[in-house]
Amino acid sequence: MSEDRILGIDFGGTKVALGLAGRDGTLLATRRLDTDAQAGAEQVVVRTLAAARALLADEGAVPACIGVVSPGIVLPDRILLAPNVPGWEQLRLAELVAAEFPGVAISVGTDAKAAALAEWRWGALTGADPAVFLSLGTGIAAAVLVGGRLLTGANGAAGEIGYNLLSPQDTEGFASGAAPLEEAVGGRGLGGRASELLGRPVTAGELFALARENVEAKELVTAALDELSMHVANLAIALDPERIAVGGGLVRSADVLLPALADRLAHAVPFPPQLVAARFDQDAALLGAVALALGG
């Protein structure tokens, strides 16, 4: 039975990913399950831990260490800025995982920041300084690396650009329960507006595909990309990064997304950074959990 495997767990707004990896970051086996967010937080954790046990049994592995990532700021007794799954903010995530795997070292952190570590360690941000990982999926977030070290901020909230204001009229923003940029251009917000516009359920990914031939869908995508690219350009102006890697679910539409971002960076930023797709595409946060378990 192998005892030199790292177990990574990535809790997302719509799915959970689990993976067993070697110390070089190579994923050896993975599993995925739906979050089923509306059923609440507890069932997600219970099902995930059962799936992790099954994965380890199937692979004949004992975890040397475990990395767990989640949206929001993961504290010992709660999770801040993670409203998408009912009850998630009340979880003691590290304690729940530790109870299932007593005696195993467990590291917990924010998904986008951990993904940045994976891209720095093994992927598209290797050698870049400063570097930015931009996570575009159900939520919107950025992670900044300076000298290979994460900029966490005073409260662990550095890079939470989903709370960016869209206009001077957004006077309350977070205080009113809003995440203005995330609601405008995140996957859930885009899917909701597309469904209302087209009169049927539509995901953000489907919206981008429809935009190739549907005028209304194209207008919605264009407006979202205009908004997003402005915020990415402002981020680049403030930080002067060498490279920005873009990951998350929306990167499935990279042929539309990346050119729009690159065009705004080229015209608005005094020293435009390199803009690349994340190497690990949909596995960045999962590998980030592995990188976190290995010490960043």
C-alpha positions as a printed Julia matrix, in Angstrom:
296×3 Matrix{Float64}:
   0.0    0.0     0.0
   1.44   3.34   -1.08
   1.99   5.84    1.73
   3.59   8.62   -0.3
   0.48  10.07   -1.89
  -1.02  13.51   -1.38
  -4.8   13.79   -1.23
  -6.25  16.99   -2.62
  -9.86  18.11   -2.16
 -11.31  21.07   -4.03
 -14.74  22.18   -2.82
 -16.36  24.32   -5.52
 -19.64  26.13   -5.92
 -21.0   23.53   -8.36
 -18.64  20.55   -8.1
 -16.14  18.89   -5.81
 -12.91  17.45   -7.18
 -10.71  14.94   -5.41
  -7.3   13.75   -6.5
  -4.38  11.6    -5.46
  -1.05  13.0    -6.55
   2.65  12.35   -6.28
   5.03  14.89   -4.78
   5.8   16.16   -8.28
   2.19  17.3    -8.71
   1.2   14.5   -11.08
  -2.43  13.53  -10.59
  -2.64   9.76  -10.41
  -6.39   9.37   -9.86
  -9.33  11.75   -9.62
 -13.0   11.75   -8.72
 -15.7   14.39   -9.16
 -19.13  14.87   -7.67
 -21.81  17.54   -7.77
 -21.92  19.99   -4.9
 -25.74  20.05   -4.91
 -25.46  23.41   -3.17
 -29.13  23.89   -2.4
 -29.1   20.75   -0.24
 -26.72  22.53    2.14
 -23.16  22.32    3.32
 -23.2   19.26    5.58
 -24.19  16.78    2.89
 -21.43  18.05    0.59
 -18.75  17.36    3.19
 -20.19  13.96    4.16
 -20.38  12.76    0.56
 -16.93  14.15   -0.24
 -15.21  12.44    2.67
 -16.9    9.15    1.74
 -15.68   9.6    -1.84
 -12.17  10.35   -0.58
 -12.16   7.13    1.45
 -13.35   5.19   -1.6
 -10.68   6.76   -3.8
  -7.94   5.83   -1.34
  -9.26   2.28   -1.07
  -9.49   1.88   -4.84
  -5.9    3.06   -5.25
  -4.53   1.18   -2.24
  -3.14   4.43   -0.84
  -2.65   6.06    2.55
  -2.36   9.88    2.39
   0.94  11.34    3.58
  -0.81  14.72    3.86
  -4.04  16.34    2.75
  -4.78  19.71    1.17
  -8.3   21.12    1.16
  -9.41  24.25   -0.68
 -12.68  26.12   -0.77
 -14.07  29.43   -1.94
 -13.76  32.12    0.69
 -11.37  32.67    3.57
 -11.0   29.42    5.5
 -10.65  30.05    9.26
 -10.53  27.41   12.03
 -14.14  27.99   13.08
 -15.82  29.34    9.95
 -15.4   30.33    6.3
 -15.78  33.98    5.3
 -16.93  35.32    1.92
 -18.42  32.0     0.78
 -22.18  32.53    0.42
 -22.9   30.23   -2.53
 -23.6   27.06   -0.51
 -26.11  27.42    2.36
 -24.36  26.78    5.67
 -20.86  26.81    4.2
 -19.75  29.81    6.22
 -20.48  27.95    9.48
 -18.24  24.97    8.66
 -15.18  24.03   10.67
 -13.68  22.5     7.55
 -10.26  21.51    8.87
 -11.81  19.84   11.92
 -14.26  17.83    9.82
 -11.51  16.51    7.56
  -9.18  15.84   10.51
 -11.89  13.78   12.22
 -12.06  11.55    9.14
  -8.27  11.27    8.83
  -6.81  11.41   12.36
  -3.06  11.79   12.54
  -2.7   13.06    8.96
  -1.36  16.6     8.39
  -4.08  18.77    6.87
  -3.72  22.16    5.19
  -6.7   24.31    4.22
  -6.94  27.46    2.12
  -8.7   29.51   -0.51
  -9.15  27.81   -3.89
  -7.93  30.64   -6.15
  -4.87  31.33   -4.02
  -3.98  27.65   -3.89
  -4.42  27.41   -7.67
  -1.92  30.23   -8.03
   0.58  28.17   -6.02
   0.09  25.21   -8.35
   0.57  27.37  -11.45
   3.7   28.89   -9.89
   5.12  25.54   -8.82
   4.32  23.44  -11.88
   2.45  25.5   -14.45
   1.96  28.68  -16.43
   3.26  31.11  -13.8
   6.61  29.43  -13.2
   9.34  32.07  -12.98
   7.01  35.07  -13.32
   7.37  37.86  -10.76
   5.0   39.36   -9.85
   2.42  36.88  -11.1
  -1.37  36.88  -11.06
  -3.75  33.94  -11.28
  -7.21  35.01  -12.42
  -9.98  32.56  -11.56
 -13.08  32.93  -13.71
 -15.81  30.45  -12.89
 -18.86  30.36  -10.62
 -17.04  33.09   -8.72
 -14.45  35.67   -9.71
 -11.16  36.06   -7.85
  -7.49  36.84   -8.36
  -4.4   35.67   -6.52
  -1.12  37.59   -6.49
   2.34  36.06   -6.09
   5.39  38.19   -5.31
   8.67  36.34   -5.28
   6.68  33.12   -5.35
   4.86  34.0    -2.13
   1.15  34.64   -1.94
  -0.08  38.11   -1.1
  -2.78  37.21    1.41
  -3.67  40.65    2.73
  -4.37  41.64    6.33
  -7.49  39.46    6.49
  -6.73  36.82    3.88
  -8.91  38.66    1.37
  -6.33  40.02   -1.09
  -7.53  39.5    -4.66
 -11.25  39.13   -3.88
 -12.09  41.2    -6.93
 -15.58  39.73   -7.18
 -16.48  42.49   -4.69
 -15.2   45.25   -7.0
 -17.67  48.07   -7.53
 -19.02  48.63  -11.03
 -19.89  52.3   -10.78
 -20.05  55.24   -8.34
 -23.66  54.21   -7.7
 -22.47  50.97   -6.03
 -22.13  52.79   -2.73
 -22.73  49.8    -0.44
 -21.32  46.78   -2.27
 -20.3   44.13    0.25
 -22.18  45.8     3.1
 -25.45  45.23    1.26
 -24.67  41.58    0.58
 -23.55  42.19   -2.99
 -20.51  41.01   -4.92
 -20.99  43.39   -7.86
 -18.34  42.14  -10.29
 -19.01  38.46   -9.58
 -22.73  38.97  -10.09
 -22.06  40.78  -13.36
 -19.51  38.46  -15.0
 -19.25  35.28  -12.89
 -20.58  32.03  -14.29
 -23.66  31.92  -12.09
 -24.65  35.52  -12.8
 -24.12  35.16  -16.53
 -26.07  31.91  -16.64
 -28.96  33.46  -14.74
 -29.2   36.47  -17.04
 -28.86  34.28  -20.13
 -31.66  32.01  -18.9
 -33.92  34.99  -18.32
 -33.03  36.47  -21.7
 -33.55  33.28  -23.7
 -36.47  31.87  -21.73
 -34.83  28.54  -20.83
 -32.04  27.28  -18.56
 -28.64  28.27  -19.98
 -25.2   27.9   -18.42
 -22.42  30.44  -18.9
 -20.56  27.99  -21.13
 -23.63  27.53  -23.32
 -24.04  31.29  -23.46
 -20.57  31.73  -24.97
 -21.35  29.05  -27.58
 -24.71  30.64  -28.41
 -23.05  34.04  -28.82
 -21.53  32.85  -32.09
 -24.92  32.95  -33.8
 -27.48  34.54  -31.45
 -27.47  38.34  -31.43
 -28.91  38.72  -27.92
 -26.43  36.22  -26.49
 -23.56  37.97  -28.25
 -24.57  41.34  -26.8
 -24.69  39.85  -23.29
 -21.25  38.24  -23.68
 -19.75  41.41  -25.16
 -21.02  43.55  -22.29
 -19.69  41.05  -19.72
 -16.27  40.91  -21.36
 -16.11  44.7   -21.57
 -16.79  44.9   -17.83
 -14.39  42.13  -16.89
 -11.55  43.35  -19.07
 -11.72  46.81  -17.5
 -11.22  45.32  -14.03
  -8.38  43.07  -15.19
  -6.68  46.06  -16.81
  -7.02  48.09  -13.6
  -5.55  45.18  -11.65
  -2.6   45.06  -14.04
  -2.07  48.81  -13.76
  -2.03  48.58   -9.96
   0.28  45.55   -9.69
   2.45  45.66  -12.84
   2.63  41.84  -13.05
   4.93  40.05  -15.45
   2.3   37.43  -16.3
  -1.4   36.74  -15.77
  -2.67  33.17  -16.04
  -6.41  32.71  -16.52
  -8.16  29.62  -15.15
 -11.58  28.47  -14.03
 -14.65  27.15  -15.82
 -15.07  30.11  -18.17
 -11.7   29.34  -19.76
 -13.49  26.66  -21.75
 -14.4   29.7   -23.88
 -10.79  30.89  -24.08
 -11.06  31.61  -27.8
 -13.49  34.44  -26.96
 -12.35  35.35  -23.47
  -8.58  35.7   -23.84
  -8.55  37.93  -26.96
 -10.98  40.35  -25.26
  -8.76  40.55  -22.18
  -5.56  40.81  -24.21
  -6.95  43.66  -26.31
  -7.88  45.72  -23.24
  -4.51  45.05  -21.58
  -2.66  46.11  -24.73
  -4.48  49.42  -24.96
  -4.95  50.38  -21.3
  -1.87  49.17  -19.39
   1.44  51.06  -19.65
   3.41  47.79  -19.48
   1.02  45.02  -20.58
   1.73  41.68  -18.89
   1.86  38.36  -20.67
  -1.62  36.81  -20.72
  -1.83  33.02  -20.85
  -4.3   30.26  -20.16
  -3.61  28.38  -16.95
  -1.73  25.17  -17.61
  -4.03  23.08  -15.49
  -7.3   24.38  -16.84
 -10.01  22.75  -14.7
  -7.57  21.12  -12.25
  -5.78  24.24  -11.01
  -7.55  24.43   -7.64
  -7.24  20.67   -7.1
  -3.51  20.79   -7.76
  -3.46  23.89   -5.6
  -4.74  21.76   -2.74
  -1.85  19.39   -3.39
   0.64  22.28   -3.48
  -0.82  23.62   -0.24
  -0.4   20.22    1.43
   3.23  20.17    0.3
   3.89  23.53    1.91
   3.09  25.94   -0.91
